[in-house]
Amino acid sequence: MKLLFRNRGYGAGAGGAGRCWCAVLVPVLLVVVCTTFENSVTVAARKEDRLCDARQDDTCGTVVSNTTDDGQPIPTAFVSGGGGFKTMTASMGIIRSWYEMEFLLANTTHFACNSGGCWFQIPFLYSQDYYDSAVGNSSSGDGNDLTVSDFLTSWGKKYHTAMTEAIATDQYESIEQYTFETASIACPLDSVYAGNVTAADIITAGLRTLVDDAYFPANNWYYYVDAMLSSYLSNATTQLFSSPRAELNKFVFVAAATLAPDTYQYDPSLKTTKLIGIPKGVTLLPISYTANEGSNGSWQFPAAINQTLAVSVRNEDPVVLNTALPPLSLSEVGAAASSAGGPGGSPTLAKQVISYALALPRFGFSKLQQAALKPVINTCLPLGMQNLSSPTEGNVVSTLSAWSPLFRYIDGGLTDNSAITHAIANMQKSCDEDDDSNPKYNCTTQTVRLMSINDAANPLTGGTDDEIKRLFANCDCGTTDYEWIGTGINPNIFAEDFPIDPNDPGWSLYSNTTYKFRPDNSNTTSKLEPSTSYAWRGTVTTVDNIPYGVKGGWQVELVILFIAFPPVIIAPGYGANYAFANIYSDIAQEQYESTLKLFKKLNLSQDWGAGGSQPEPSTSGTTVGGINANSASHEQDEL
């Protein structure tokens, strides 16, 4: 475990950092050595000064970690939920405050993610350059720390370059253009139905429910994610999870995804691939990919019958997934966890999407008309939509079966967008598999800790998202936010009710920020509303949830961040330079600053064992639920 210590008398007894005892030996050669040594010590001193200043502790020289006397940490997870570029960039800011509070290296044992959260976590864990930029280390070694805004701007430039190169080599087309280009002669795209609505209108509406506001080409999701990750991970296509991590080898990595009951092959005219082992009535099956230190990792299927899944096509012999699949690359898992348009790759789910589109009020179809139109529109499917669902073997012809691809993945957000269920299940599993004679974890009290980053709309501010509430006991809200697509498995893992009372002492309003971002066609005199981000801290008890692999009776110390984003936010594709330098950078910087204050106010350094004394109480802020929270109001420069 790497710990940083504060000691301004570096080299005491040997002349300190300002003098080098070896300089008296061979002047010309050793002046270079000593200068390098002096600079490195100075940089280290500045780094530790910054960490101590961030925590405002009185005991920075004696860091106390989240461990027992023998050094085993209580399992603690940093969890980035789904939300595309929103949760990705929020995580890029919050990891800085997590690091400066010294939770990252002293506390954290697990990383868990879904969708956009994985776009952050994979390069953070596997790219040293990305890691250094995220925590503020200057690549020049001059001791000048990078700001969070600098990091976002740099990422945007790299991402823009990767996208430009992909587009220049004709790797992308607009999803709607690509979809209609692949239509067969039998597909009645130009047929006009009631109210001058065409088949193309209906299919477009269905597509936009899957990839709404996709300002980036998405006709091949695997290639898109691979190109994105390549901005910092040049070998993401081939790099395995067993490869060395960026100073973070000790962590367990967990990525959430979903499987459908069936899958289109590359040639959709061929027979459909079926999933064997999915429980009856379930069409959205939660799965997770887990990689321990130094391992290639594998998919976990606790929700499957006998925890085993196989696939087959008609009379072909079934192929067991985990047995057949070779070690997965970073790109394959990153694409699997984030295939937001993945339902288009399943015949069962794609037809559900079309049914949903037909029922949209704007078309005005009666139920009789909808029933008549469904089989007509379904003759068009899959219309290339299968490429929104990442294939198990990447963009190569299968060598594992007589058909290709072996199967396809769907975004984990269709089952548990928060990834909290998978994080807790894997922390418990780590405890179960721990070596009692030489333990890695402190599991004696059956307690785990978790900090969760979410873009779910907060119920205290009128939000209707149920992805967090669904984990608690009092949410009669179905199995998924996507019931119009399919049926999942109840993710309830906590015995307690969700705290909907704003006076609950666990609630904190930690950010109340007004961003001056407007759509191009908006009224520039309209009032800008603040984006209010809340946190909830509390301790809950798990209940048995076998399909998600969670065991009951454990205590979970939670900090859940409900991050509010400005109402005008774009999903950057071609405009990545502008978006990340001028929009996302401001959001990430603000989340870094506000969560740093929040973690101090919640006294996490003391309570979770990262070291330090009781932070000084704030004298200003907004009181929510009895906790005084700094409601920093940062007005961003108007664009």
JOMOQUI-V384164 format. One record per backbone hydrogen bond with DSSP energy under -1.0 kcal/mol. CO is the residue of the C=O (numbers start at 0). NH is the residue of the N-H. If there is no record, write none. Layout:
# JOMOQUI-V384164
co=CO nh=NH
co=CO nh=NH
This chain:
# JOMOQUI-V384164
co=8 nh=11
co=10 nh=13
co=10 nh=15
co=19 nh=22
co=21 nh=24
co=25 nh=29
co=26 nh=30
co=28 nh=32
co=29 nh=33
co=30 nh=34
co=31 nh=35
co=32 nh=36
co=33 nh=37
co=34 nh=38
co=35 nh=39
co=36 nh=40
co=37 nh=41
co=38 nh=42
co=39 nh=43
co=40 nh=44
co=41 nh=45
co=42 nh=46
co=43 nh=47
co=44 nh=48
co=45 nh=49
co=46 nh=50
co=47 nh=51
co=48 nh=52
co=49 nh=53
co=50 nh=54
co=51 nh=55
co=58 nh=61
co=64 nh=66
co=65 nh=73
co=67 nh=70
co=71 nh=67
co=72 nh=441
co=74 nh=448
co=75 nh=108
co=75 nh=109
co=76 nh=450
co=77 nh=111
co=78 nh=452
co=79 nh=113
co=82 nh=85
co=83 nh=87
co=84 nh=88
co=85 nh=89
co=86 nh=90
co=87 nh=91
co=88 nh=92
co=89 nh=93
co=90 nh=94
co=93 nh=97
co=94 nh=98
co=95 nh=99
co=96 nh=100
co=97 nh=102
co=97 nh=103
co=98 nh=101
co=102 nh=106
co=102 nh=107
co=105 nh=65
co=108 nh=251
co=109 nh=77
co=110 nh=253
co=111 nh=79
co=112 nh=255
co=113 nh=116
co=114 nh=117
co=116 nh=120
co=117 nh=121
co=119 nh=123
co=120 nh=124
co=121 nh=125
co=122 nh=126
co=124 nh=245
co=126 nh=130
co=127 nh=131
co=128 nh=132
co=129 nh=133
co=130 nh=134
co=131 nh=136
co=135 nh=145
co=137 nh=140
co=146 nh=150
co=147 nh=151
co=148 nh=152
co=149 nh=153
co=150 nh=154
co=151 nh=155
co=152 nh=156
co=153 nh=157
co=154 nh=158
co=155 nh=159
co=156 nh=160
co=157 nh=161
co=158 nh=162
co=159 nh=163
co=160 nh=164
co=161 nh=165
co=162 nh=166
co=163 nh=167
co=164 nh=168
co=165 nh=170
co=166 nh=169
co=173 nh=177
co=174 nh=178
co=175 nh=179
co=176 nh=180
co=177 nh=181
co=183 nh=186
co=186 nh=188
co=187 nh=190
co=188 nh=199
co=190 nh=198
co=192 nh=195
co=193 nh=196
co=196 nh=192
co=197 nh=201
co=198 nh=202
co=199 nh=203
co=200 nh=204
co=201 nh=205
co=202 nh=206
co=203 nh=207
co=204 nh=208
co=206 nh=209
co=206 nh=210
co=210 nh=213
co=212 nh=214
co=219 nh=223
co=220 nh=224
co=221 nh=225
co=222 nh=226
co=223 nh=227
co=224 nh=228
co=225 nh=229
co=227 nh=230
co=228 nh=231
co=228 nh=232
co=232 nh=235
co=234 nh=237
co=234 nh=238
co=235 nh=330
co=238 nh=329
co=239 nh=242
co=244 nh=246
co=247 nh=250
co=251 nh=110
co=252 nh=290
co=253 nh=112
co=254 nh=288
co=256 nh=286
co=257 nh=409
co=258 nh=284
co=260 nh=274
co=262 nh=272
co=266 nh=269
co=272 nh=262
co=273 nh=311
co=275 nh=309
co=276 nh=304
co=278 nh=281
co=284 nh=258
co=286 nh=256
co=287 nh=299
co=288 nh=254
co=289 nh=297
co=290 nh=252
co=291 nh=294
co=297 nh=289
co=299 nh=287
co=300 nh=303
co=303 nh=306
co=304 nh=307
co=308 nh=320
co=309 nh=275
co=310 nh=318
co=311 nh=273
co=312 nh=315
co=318 nh=310
co=319 nh=323
co=320 nh=324
co=328 nh=332
co=329 nh=333
co=330 nh=334
co=331 nh=335
co=332 nh=336
co=336 nh=114
co=336 nh=411
co=337 nh=339
co=338 nh=341
co=338 nh=410
co=340 nh=343
co=341 nh=344
co=342 nh=345
co=344 nh=263
co=345 nh=349
co=346 nh=350
co=347 nh=351
co=348 nh=352
co=349 nh=353
co=350 nh=354
co=351 nh=355
co=352 nh=356
co=353 nh=357
co=354 nh=358
co=356 nh=359
co=359 nh=362
co=365 nh=369
co=366 nh=370
co=367 nh=371
co=368 nh=372
co=369 nh=373
co=372 nh=376
co=373 nh=377
co=376 nh=379
co=381 nh=384
co=383 nh=386
co=384 nh=387
co=385 nh=388
co=386 nh=220
co=389 nh=408
co=390 nh=393
co=393 nh=395
co=403 nh=265
co=406 nh=391
co=409 nh=257
co=410 nh=413
co=411 nh=414
co=411 nh=415
co=416 nh=81
co=418 nh=422
co=419 nh=423
co=420 nh=424
co=421 nh=425
co=422 nh=426
co=423 nh=427
co=424 nh=428
co=425 nh=429
co=426 nh=430
co=427 nh=431
co=428 nh=432
co=442 nh=445
co=445 nh=554
co=447 nh=556
co=448 nh=76
co=449 nh=558
co=450 nh=78
co=451 nh=560
co=452 nh=80
co=453 nh=562
co=457 nh=460
co=457 nh=462
co=458 nh=461
co=465 nh=469
co=467 nh=470
co=468 nh=471
co=470 nh=492
co=470 nh=493
co=474 nh=476
co=481 nh=484
co=481 nh=485
co=486 nh=282
co=486 nh=283
co=492 nh=542
co=495 nh=472
co=497 nh=499
co=500 nh=503
co=503 nh=506
co=505 nh=536
co=507 nh=534
co=510 nh=532
co=512 nh=530
co=513 nh=635
co=514 nh=516
co=515 nh=638
co=518 nh=521
co=522 nh=525
co=530 nh=512
co=532 nh=509
co=532 nh=510
co=533 nh=561
co=534 nh=507
co=535 nh=559
co=537 nh=557
co=539 nh=555
co=540 nh=494
co=541 nh=552
co=544 nh=549
co=545 nh=548
co=549 nh=544
co=553 nh=541
co=554 nh=447
co=555 nh=539
co=556 nh=449
co=557 nh=537
co=558 nh=451
co=559 nh=535
co=560 nh=453
co=561 nh=533
co=574 nh=578
co=575 nh=579
co=576 nh=580
co=577 nh=581
co=578 nh=582
co=578 nh=583
co=582 nh=586
co=583 nh=587
co=584 nh=588
co=585 nh=589
co=586 nh=590
co=587 nh=591
co=588 nh=592
co=589 nh=593
co=590 nh=594
co=591 nh=595
co=592 nh=596
co=593 nh=597
co=594 nh=598
co=595 nh=599
co=596 nh=600
co=597 nh=601
co=598 nh=603
co=599 nh=602
co=602 nh=606
co=603 nh=607
co=604 nh=609
co=604 nh=610
co=621 nh=628
co=623 nh=626
co=626 nh=623
co=628 nh=621
co=629 nh=631
co=631 nh=511
